Amino acid sequence: MISPDNVELSLRQMSLGADTGSNGSGSGSDSEDSKILKWNLPLKELYRMACSFYKEKSGKAVHLSYEDNLKLIAFTQQAAHGPLDPAKAPPVGMFDVIGKDRRIAWQHLGTITKLQAMEGFIDLLDRLCPLFRPTVEAIKKDREEKLRQAQAEEAHRREQLEQEKEKLVELKRIEDERNREEMQRRQLQDALNQQTYHQFKDYAEKQFPGNPEQQAVLIRQLQNEHYHQYMQQLQAQVASNYSQLKANGDVETGLDGNGIGQLDQTVSAKEGSQLEYKEQCDSDEESGEYAVINPANMWTKPDIKLFKQEVTSGKGDGVIRVGHGDTVTVRVPTHEGGSCLFWEFATDNYDIGFGVYFEWGKPATTEVSVHISESDEDDDTLEDDDVVCADDLECGGQGQHKQYSNGSGGASGTLANTNPISIIVPIYRRECQTEVYAGSHSYPGEGTYLLKFDNSYSLWRSKTLYYKVFYTR
């Protein structure tokens, strides 16, 4: 039998021979040899796996006879150095029996090539050790699984990169859209500020005389409030136009359920015309319809207590008791020396409906007058769409109101006229018991403003109204 020392020496030489055989050829032959497959693996790679398996398992999981070990070692010598050349081989010692047996086994391989010797080693090891092929298959599966995981990770990484790229594109689109909307908003607000600056400046000078800083703060607040009011009115107008088109069956595709799809086009059109959103009123006196003119500027003030004290002390136009079911109309004629009307009002404990109309035509008088109409007297002037339901007697919805009647009588006299009337601010309920409601409107021409305070929806509660009206140049 072969000694342990000689076995270890043979294994080291075999390993060295395997490494030499894999690296000793030229680069051209390596590339060609790499195409030779065995068990769906490159032959040289499979040979290295076989040598490693033999080195690790010999004497442990693999127990071979002396003759089988000689054959395997001979294959490794042939794969490393080629056929044995006795003239070039170093001499073997007289007492080296194992060395002589290895020379004989190597010489028996004849002139087979290095690749044939590798294949012979693999086949012999497979025949002698049944565990070798399953080990190779397990290594193959492990490599395939690692390759599959690497490919999956690469695909996942590419997918993440694509998603991040799409997210960046979407973020850029959103940012561009926000910038565009912000630019449009600033252009629109600048145009509105230019139109209302002098009106707000006159108002601020009256509120804070001799205090430019407070005046500037108030002007900015009024301009911001006016912008938001304008956008709300514009959106409501678009929604109303859409509802009317829908009722007439003239709605085309491209609008959403609220008609907001027209909003950008409407704003753009108004910007393109420098926000000249004046419309000619209906000059046909027989039509009896309300014409649409410039929207009013509306805002609120928190100092309601101070406002009530000023009005009560005589610095305002007065205090009116609006009875339950009544509507009070304050008629304010345009003044030849003025260009803009301002109003402010508040109530004690409950809200009240408020709206502003404009009656075209030269006023018969320049005096401000107050007219009170009771709901019983105006029942015959209500249209079908203006009927107040029972649920709205004390807390009715906004927008249900009593229109001004040209033929109704009031406590101060008859208001009959044939002049056309335009709606500036539709009547709806205001929470004026918590803050002061204020507004302004530039004169559209000669006529009379109708400030309507509507308490017709309330059957039991009377309201105490505090109000001020004045004009500026």
C-alpha positions in Angstrom: 0.0 0.0 0.0 1.0 3.6 -0.6 2.2 5.5 2.5 0.4 8.6 3.8 3.3 10.8 3.0 3.5 9.6 -0.5 -0.2 10.1 -1.0 0.0 13.7 0.2 2.9 14.3 -2.1 1.0 12.8 -5.0 -2.0 15.0 -4.3 0.1 18.1 -4.2 1.8 17.2 -7.5 -1.6 16.4 -9.0 -2.9 19.8 -8.0 0.2 21.5 -9.4 -0.2 19.5 -12.6 -3.9 20.5 -12.9 -2.9 24.2 -12.5 -0.1 23.8 -15.0 -2.3 22.0 -17.5 -4.8 24.8 -17.4 -2.3 27.6 -17.8 0.5 26.0 -19.8 -1.2 26.3 -23.2 -1.2 29.4 -25.4 -4.0 31.9 -25.4 -5.2 30.7 -28.8 -5.6 27.1 -27.7 -7.2 28.2 -24.4 -10.0 30.0 -26.3 -10.5 26.9 -28.5 -10.4 24.5 -25.6 -12.9 26.5 -23.6 -15.5 25.6 -26.3 -15.1 21.8 -25.4 -18.0 20.8 -23.1 -18.6 17.8 -20.9 -21.7 17.5 -18.8 -22.7 21.0 -20.1 -19.6 22.5 -18.5 -16.3 23.5 -20.1 -13.9 20.5 -20.0 -11.1 22.3 -18.2 -13.4 23.8 -15.6 -14.9 20.3 -15.0 -11.4 18.9 -14.7 -10.4 21.4 -12.0 -13.6 20.6 -10.1 -12.7 16.9 -10.3 -9.2 17.4 -9.1 -10.5 19.6 -6.2 -13.1 16.9 -5.3 -10.4 14.2 -5.3 -8.0 16.2 -3.2 -10.7 17.1 -0.6 -12.5 13.7 -0.4 -9.6 11.2 -0.8 -9.3 9.2 2.4 -12.5 10.7 3.8 -15.6 10.2 1.6 -13.6 8.5 -1.1 -11.6 5.3 -0.5 -9.8 4.0 -3.6 -7.3 1.2 -4.1 -3.7 1.7 -4.8 -4.0 0.8 -8.4 -6.9 3.3 -8.9 -4.9 6.0 -7.3 -2.0 5.3 -9.6 -4.3 5.6 -12.7 -5.8 8.9 -11.5 -2.3 10.3 -10.8 -1.1 9.2 -14.2 -4.0 11.0 -15.8 -3.0 14.2 -14.0 0.6 13.8 -15.1 -0.5 13.3 -18.7 -2.8 16.3 -18.5 -0.1 18.5 -17.1 3.0 17.5 -19.1 1.7 15.4 -22.0 3.0 11.9 -22.9 6.0 10.6 -20.9 9.4 11.1 -22.5 11.9 8.8 -20.6 14.8 10.8 -21.9 13.7 14.0 -20.3 12.1 12.5 -17.2 14.3 12.7 -14.1 15.7 9.4 -12.8 13.8 7.5 -10.2 15.7 6.3 -7.1 16.5 2.6 -6.7 14.3 2.3 -3.6 11.4 4.6 -4.9 8.9 1.8 -5.6 6.0 4.2 -5.7 7.8 6.5 -8.1 8.5 3.6 -10.4 4.8 2.4 -10.3 3.7 6.0 -11.2 6.1 6.1 -14.2 4.8 2.8 -15.4 1.1 3.9 -15.0 1.9 7.2 -16.8 3.8 5.4 -19.6 0.7 3.1 -20.1 -1.3 6.1 -21.2 0.7 6.3 -24.4 0.3 9.4 -26.6 -3.2 10.6 -25.6 -3.5 14.4 -25.5 -3.8 16.5 -22.5 -7.6 17.0 -23.1 -8.1 13.3 -23.5 -6.2 12.7 -20.2 -8.5 15.3 -18.5 -11.5 13.5 -19.8 -10.1 10.2 -18.7 -9.5 11.5 -15.2 -13.1 12.7 -15.0 -14.6 9.5 -16.3 -12.5 7.3 -14.0 -13.4 9.4 -11.0 -17.1 9.3 -11.9 -16.9 5.5 -12.2 -15.0 5.1 -8.9 -16.9 7.7 -6.9 -20.7 7.9 -7.3 -20.8 11.1 -5.2 -18.8 13.1 -7.8 -21.5 13.7 -10.4 -24.2 14.8 -7.9 -21.6 17.2 -6.4 -21.0 18.7 -9.9 -24.8 18.9 -10.5 -25.2 20.7 -7.2 -22.5 23.2 -8.1 -24.1 23.8 -11.4 -27.5 24.4 -9.8 -26.0 26.8 -7.3 -24.3 28.7 -10.1 -27.4 28.8 -12.1 -29.4 30.0 -9.1 -26.8 32.7 -8.4 -26.9 33.7 -12.1 -30.7 33.8 -12.0 -30.6 36.0 -8.9 -28.0 38.3 -10.4 -30.2 38.6 -13.5 -33.3 39.3 -11.4 -31.4 41.9 -9.3 -30.1 43.5 -12.5 -33.7 43.6 -14.0 -35.0 45.0 -10.7 -32.3 47.6 -10.7 -33.1 48.6 -14.2 -36.8 48.7 -13.4 -36.0 51.0 -10.4 -33.9 53.2 -12.6 -36.8 53.4 -15.1 -39.2 54.2 -12.3 -37.0 56.9 -10.9 -36.5 58.3 -14.4 -40.3 58.4 -14.9 -40.8 59.9 -11.5 -38.2 62.6 -12.2 -40.0 63.4 -15.5 -43.3 63.5 -13.8 -41.9 65.8 -11.0 -40.4 68.0 -13.7 -43.8 68.1 -15.5 -45.6 69.0 -12.2 -43.0 71.6 -11.4 -43.3 73.2 -14.9 -47.1 73.1 -14.5 -46.9 74.8 -11.1 -44.5 77.4 -12.5 -46.9 78.1 -15.4 -49.9 78.4 -13.1 -48.0 80.6 -10.7 -46.9 82.8 -13.6 -50.5 83.0 -14.8 -51.7 83.8 -11.3 -49.2 86.6 -10.9 -50.0 88.1 -14.2 -53.7 88.0 -13.4 -53.2 89.4 -9.9 -50.9 92.1 -11.2 -53.6 93.1 -13.8 -56.3 93.2 -11.1 -54.1 95.1 -8.7 -53.5 97.8 -11.4 -57.2 98.2 -11.9 -58.1 98.4 -8.2 -55.1 100.2 -6.8 -56.5 103.7 -6.8 -59.9 102.5 -5.3 -58.2 100.7 -2.5 -55.8 103.5 -1.9 -58.6 106.0 -1.4 -60.3 103.5 0.9 -57.1 103.0 2.9 -56.5 106.7 3.3 -60.0 107.1 4.8 -59.4 104.1 7.2 -55.8 105.1 8.3 -55.3 108.8 7.5 -51.7 109.9 7.8 -50.4 106.3 8.3 -48.7 105.1 5.0 -47.6 101.8 6.5 -51.0 100.8 7.7 -52.4 101.9 4.4 -50.0 99.7 2.4 -50.9 96.7 4.6 -54.6 97.3 4.1 -54.1 97.7 0.3 -52.3 94.4 0.1 -55.0 92.6 2.1 -57.7 94.1 -0.1 -55.9 93.1 -3.3 -55.4 89.5 -2.1 -59.0 89.3 -1.1 -60.1 90.8 -4.4 -58.1 88.2 -6.3 -59.7 85.3 -4.5 -63.2 86.8 -4.8 -62.6 87.3 -8.6 -61.4 83.7 -9.0 -64.4 82.4 -7.1 -66.8 84.4 -9.2 -65.1 83.4 -12.4 -65.3 79.7 -11.5 -69.0 80.1 -10.5 -69.7 81.8 -13.8 -68.0 79.0 -15.8 -70.0 76.4 -13.8 -73.2 78.3 -14.5 -72.5 78.6 -18.2 -71.8 74.9 -18.3 -75.0 74.1 -16.5 -76.9 76.3 -18.9 -75.3 74.6 -21.9 -76.0 71.2 -20.5 -79.7 72.1 -19.9 -79.9 73.2 -23.5 -78.2 70.1 -24.8 -75.3 72.1 -26.3 -72.5 70.5 -24.2 -69.6 69.1 -26.1 -67.0 66.7 -24.8 -63.9 68.0 -23.1 -65.6 69.4 -20.0 -65.6 67.8 -16.6 -68.7 67.6 -14.4 -68.3 71.0 -12.9 -67.4 72.8 -16.1 -64.0 73.6 -14.7 -62.4 72.6 -17.9 -63.2 76.0 -19.3 -61.5 77.9 -16.5 -58.0 78.0 -17.9 -59.3 79.0 -21.3 -61.4 81.7 -19.7 -58.5 83.1 -17.7 -56.2 83.0 -20.6 -58.7 84.8 -22.8 -59.1 87.5 -20.1 -55.4 87.8 -19.8 -54.9 88.2 -23.5 -57.3 91.1 -23.5 -55.6 92.7 -20.5 -58.5 91.5 -18.3 -61.0 93.8 -19.9 -63.9 91.7 -18.7 -66.5 94.4 -19.0 -69.6 93.2 -20.9 -72.1 95.5 -22.4 -75.4 95.5 -20.5 -78.6 94.6 -22.3 -79.9 97.9 -23.7 -83.2 96.4 -24.7 -85.6 97.8 -22.1 -88.3 95.3 -23.1 -86.2 92.2 -22.4 -86.3 92.7 -18.7 -83.2 90.6 -18.2 -80.2 91.3 -16.0 -77.0 92.3 -17.8 -73.6 91.2 -16.6 -71.0 93.9 -15.8 -67.7 94.2 -13.8 -67.5 92.0 -10.7 -67.3 93.8 -7.4 -64.4 93.7 -4.9 -65.4 91.9 -1.7 -63.5 91.5 1.6 -64.1 91.3 5.3 -62.8 93.1 8.4 -62.5 91.6 11.9 -63.1 94.7 14.0 -66.9 94.4 14.1 -67.3 95.9 17.5 -65.5 99.1 16.6 -67.5 99.3 13.4 -70.8 99.0 15.2 -69.7 101.7 17.7 -68.7 104.1 14.8 -72.1 103.5 13.0 -74.1 104.0 16.2 -72.2 107.2 17.1 -73.2 108.7 13.8 -70.0 108.1 11.8 -71.9 105.7 9.5 -75.2 105.8 7.6 -77.2 104.2 10.2 -78.8 101.3 12.0 -81.8 99.5 10.5 -84.1 97.0 12.0 -84.8 94.4 9.3 -88.0 92.6 10.2 -88.6 88.9 9.8 -89.7 88.2 6.2 -88.6 91.7 5.0 -86.1 92.8 2.4 -84.4 96.2 2.8 -83.1 98.0 -0.3 -80.7 100.9 0.1 -80.7 102.9 -3.1 -77.4 104.8 -3.7 -77.4 107.0 -6.9 -74.1 107.5 -8.7 -72.5 110.8 -7.9 -71.2 113.1 -10.6 -68.0 113.7 -8.6 -67.4 110.0 -7.8 -66.0 107.0 -9.7 -66.4 104.1 -7.2 -68.9 103.0 -4.5 -67.8 101.5 -1.2 -70.1 99.7 1.4 -69.6 98.1 4.8 -72.2 96.3 6.9 -72.6 93.9 9.9 -75.4 92.5 12.0 -75.8 91.7 15.7 -76.5 88.0 16.2 -77.6 86.4 12.9 -76.6 86.3 9.3 -78.5 88.1 6.5 -78.7 87.8 2.7 -76.9 90.5 0.8 -76.6 91.4 -2.9 -75.8 94.4 -5.1 -77.8 95.3 -8.3 -77.3 98.3 -10.6 -80.3 100.2 -12.2 -79.3 101.9 -15.4 -80.5 105.4 -16.2 -80.0 108.9 -14.9 -81.0 109.0 -11.2 -84.0 111.2 -10.4 -82.3 112.3 -7.1 -78.8 112.2 -5.6 -80.1 111.3 -2.1 -79.6 107.8 -0.6 -82.9 106.2 0.3 -84.0 103.1 2.2 -86.9 101.0 1.0 -88.5 98.1 2.9 -90.5 95.4 1.1 -92.4 92.7 2.9 -92.5 89.1 1.7 -96.3 89.0 1.4 -96.2 91.9 -1.1 -93.5 90.3 -3.2 -95.0 86.8 -3.5 -96.4 87.5 -6.9 -93.0 88.6 -8.3 -91.2 85.4 -7.4 -90.3 83.1 -10.3 -90.7 79.4 -10.0 -86.9 78.9 -9.5 -86.9 81.5 -6.6 -89.4 79.7 -4.2 -87.9 79.2 -0.8 -88.6 75.7 0.6 -89.8 75.1 4.2 -86.4 73.7 5.2 -84.8 77.1 4.4 -87.0 79.3 6.6 -84.3 79.8 9.2 -81.2 78.1 7.8 -81.9 78.0 4.1 -79.2 77.3 1.4 -77.3 80.1 -0.2 -78.5 81.3 -3.6 -82.2 81.1 -2.9 -83.3 84.7 -2.7 -86.0 87.2 -3.7 -85.2 89.2 -6.7 -85.8 93.0 -6.8 -89.2 93.7 -8.2 -89.7 96.8 -10.4 -93.3 96.9 -9.5 -93.3 96.1 -5.8 -94.3 98.7 -3.2 -92.2 99.5 -0.1 -92.6 101.3 3.2 -91.0 104.4 1.7 -92.9 104.5 -1.6 -93.3 102.8 -5.0 -90.1 101.6 -6.8 -91.7 101.1 -10.2 -89.4 101.8 -13.1 -88.6 100.5 -16.6 -84.8 100.8 -16.5 -82.8 97.7 -17.1 -81.1 96.2 -14.0 -77.7 94.4 -13.8 -76.6 91.9 -11.2 -73.3 92.8 -9.6 -73.4 90.6 -6.6 -76.0 87.8 -6.4 -77.9 87.6 -3.1 -76.8 84.9 -0.7 -76.5 84.7 3.0 -73.4 86.3 4.7 -72.0 85.5 8.2 -71.9 89.2 8.9 -72.6 88.7 12.6 -69.0 87.6 13.1 -67.1 90.1 11.0 -67.6 93.2 8.9 -68.4 92.6 5.2 -67.1 95.3 2.9 -66.9 95.8 -0.9 -66.5 98.3 -3.7 -67.5 98.6 -7.3 -66.4 101.0 -10.0 -69.2 103.0 -11.6 -70.3 101.3 -14.9 -72.1 104.5 -15.9 -75.0 106.6 -14.6 -77.5 104.8 -12.5 -78.5 103.7 -9.0 -76.9 101.0 -6.9 -79.4 98.7 -5.1 -77.9 97.3 -1.9 -80.4 94.5 -0.9 -80.4 93.1 2.6 -82.6 90.0 2.4 -84.3 88.6 5.6 -87.2 87.0 3.7 -86.1 83.5 4.6 -86.6 84.1 8.3 -90.2 83.9 9.6 -89.5 84.7 13.3 -86.1 86.6 13.6 -85.6 90.2 13.0 -82.1 91.4 12.3 -80.3 94.6 13.4 -78.3 96.0 10.5 -75.3 98.4 10.7 -74.2 99.8 7.4 -72.0 102.5 5.7 -71.9 103.6 2.1 -69.7 106.3 0.5 -68.1 107.0 -2.9 -64.5 108.0 -3.9 -63.2 109.8 -6.9 
